[in-house]
Amino acid sequence: MAQATMEQQETSDVEASINDLVATAQAAFNEYQHFSQEQVDSICEAMVQTAAAHAKELGELAFRETGRGKSEDKAIKNIYASQYIWKAIKDDKTVGVIADDPGKKVTEVAEPLGVIAGVTPVTNPTSTVIFKILLALKTRNAIIFSLHPQALECGIATARLMRTRPKLPVRLRDWSAGLLNQASPRPTR
């Protein structure tokens, strides 16, 4: 009987934690969805610079924690997830009218989705966090991560690094506050 009560309390605590994360992310989204294309792109550019500047250290952290791959390859993936992806999407319009066809009387308007979930693998934990943050911010969405249990530390470090950049408005720093399994028990490899 005591075991069932304990499990119910744990479930209740997890649900409350998730609800708090979603509420925090929703508040950040409510502000961020009104940013201009110039503001969005400036924030994304700062994220890319941050990720690139810390690519090697994040790669080493991912390798040390997971024991998978090579730290050099993880650093390259961090560069790819930031600079290469940014180069491919930086000129994409993601705010307001993005296409207009008067002949067909069709106007396409970009609208963010809201709070989205980001799941990360153990194999590429830092580059996946970088990539998903960049895409979420480019499209004016908030993101909550569920990090792989064997890559918690490097995933948390990446998300925290990315959300503490100077160009990021204080309220928007809450978008990545959601690290769902930050307090989860860590399984052995």
C-alpha positions in Angstrom: 0.0 0.0 0.0 2.8 2.4 0.9 4.5 1.6 -2.5 1.3 2.6 -4.4 1.0 5.9 -2.4 4.7 6.7 -3.1 4.2 6.0 -6.9 1.1 8.2 -6.9 3.0 11.0 -5.3 5.9 10.7 -7.8 3.4 10.7 -10.7 1.8 13.8 -9.2 5.2 15.5 -8.8 6.2 14.7 -12.3 2.8 16.0 -13.7 3.2 19.2 -11.6 6.7 19.7 -12.9 5.7 19.2 -16.5 2.8 21.6 -16.0 5.2 24.2 -14.6 7.5 23.8 -17.5 4.7 24.1 -20.0 3.4 27.3 -18.3 6.8 28.8 -18.3 7.4 28.0 -21.9 3.9 29.3 -22.8 4.6 32.6 -21.1 7.9 32.9 -23.1 6.1 32.0 -26.3 3.4 34.5 -25.7 6.0 37.2 -25.8 8.3 35.8 -28.5 5.5 35.1 -31.1 5.3 38.9 -31.6 9.0 39.4 -32.4 9.9 40.9 -35.8 11.9 39.0 -38.4 14.9 41.1 -37.6 14.6 40.4 -33.9 14.3 36.6 -34.5 17.2 36.6 -36.9 19.4 38.5 -34.5 18.7 36.1 -31.7 19.3 33.1 -34.0 22.6 34.6 -35.2 23.7 35.0 -31.6 22.8 31.4 -30.9 24.8 30.2 -33.9 27.9 32.2 -32.8 27.6 30.8 -29.3 27.2 27.2 -30.5 30.2 27.6 -32.9 32.4 29.2 -30.2 31.7 26.3 -27.8 31.4 23.4 -30.4 34.6 21.7 -29.2 34.0 21.9 -25.5 30.4 20.6 -26.0 31.7 17.8 -28.2 34.1 16.8 -25.5 31.5 16.9 -22.9 29.1 14.7 -25.0 31.9 12.2 -25.6 32.9 12.1 -21.9 29.4 11.6 -20.7 28.1 9.1 -23.3 31.3 7.3 -24.2 30.0 7.2 -27.8 31.8 8.3 -30.9 34.7 10.7 -31.0 34.8 14.2 -29.4 36.2 15.7 -32.7 33.3 14.3 -34.7 30.8 15.6 -32.1 32.4 19.1 -32.4 32.0 18.9 -36.2 28.4 18.0 -35.7 27.9 21.0 -33.4 29.3 23.3 -36.1 27.1 21.6 -38.7 24.0 22.0 -36.5 24.7 25.6 -36.0 26.6 27.3 -38.8 25.7 25.1 -41.7 22.0 24.9 -40.8 21.9 28.6 -40.2 23.4 29.3 -43.6 20.7 27.2 -45.1 17.7 28.9 -43.3 18.9 32.4 -42.4 17.2 34.1 -45.3 13.9 32.2 -44.9 11.0 34.4 -43.8 9.3 33.0 -40.7 7.4 36.1 -39.6 4.4 37.6 -41.3 3.6 37.3 -45.0 6.0 34.8 -46.5 4.4 34.4 -49.9 1.8 36.2 -51.9 0.2 35.2 -55.2 -2.3 37.9 -56.3 -3.3 35.8 -59.3 -4.5 33.0 -57.2 -5.5 35.3 -54.4 -3.4 33.4 -52.0 -1.3 34.9 -49.2 0.8 32.7 -47.0 1.4 33.9 -43.4 3.9 32.3 -41.0 2.5 31.6 -37.6 4.3 29.8 -34.8 2.9 26.6 -33.3 3.5 27.4 -29.6 5.3 25.1 -27.2 7.0 22.2 -28.8 8.8 19.1 -27.5 12.4 18.3 -28.3 13.6 14.7 -27.8 17.4 14.1 -27.9 19.3 10.9 -28.7 22.3 9.7 -26.8 24.4 9.6 -30.0 24.3 13.3 -30.8 23.0 15.0 -27.7 24.6 18.5 -28.0 24.2 19.0 -31.8 20.5 17.9 -31.5 19.9 20.5 -28.8 21.6 23.2 -30.8 19.7 22.3 -34.0 16.3 22.1 -32.3 16.8 25.3 -30.4 17.8 27.1 -33.6 14.7 25.8 -35.5 12.4 26.6 -32.6 13.6 30.1 -32.3 13.7 30.8 -36.1 10.0 29.8 -36.2 9.1 31.7 -33.0 8.3 28.7 -30.9 9.2 27.7 -27.3 10.7 24.3 -26.8 10.9 21.9 -23.9 13.5 19.1 -24.0 13.3 15.6 -22.9 17.0 14.6 -22.8 18.3 11.1 -23.2 19.0 9.8 -19.7 22.6 8.9 -20.7 23.2 12.4 -22.0 21.7 14.6 -19.4 24.7 16.7 -18.3 25.8 17.6 -21.8 22.2 18.3 -23.0 21.6 20.5 -20.0 24.9 22.3 -20.4 24.1 23.0 -24.1 20.6 24.3 -23.4 21.9 26.5 -20.5 24.7 27.9 -22.6 22.4 28.7 -25.5 19.8 30.4 -23.3 22.2 32.7 -21.5 23.4 34.6 -24.5 23.3 38.4 -24.1 21.0 39.1 -27.1 18.3 36.8 -25.7 15.6 38.7 -23.8 15.4 37.7 -20.2 11.8 36.4 -20.5 12.7 34.4 -23.6 15.4 32.6 -21.6 12.7 30.5 -20.1 12.0 28.7 -23.5 14.6 26.1 -22.7 13.9 25.9 -19.0 12.2 22.6 -19.7 14.6 19.8 -19.2 12.0 17.1 -18.4 14.3 14.4 -17.1 16.8 16.6 -15.4 15.9 15.0 -12.1 15.3 11.5 -13.4 17.5 8.7 -12.2 20.4 8.0 -14.5 20.5 4.5 -15.9 23.8 2.7 -16.3 25.3 2.1 -19.7 
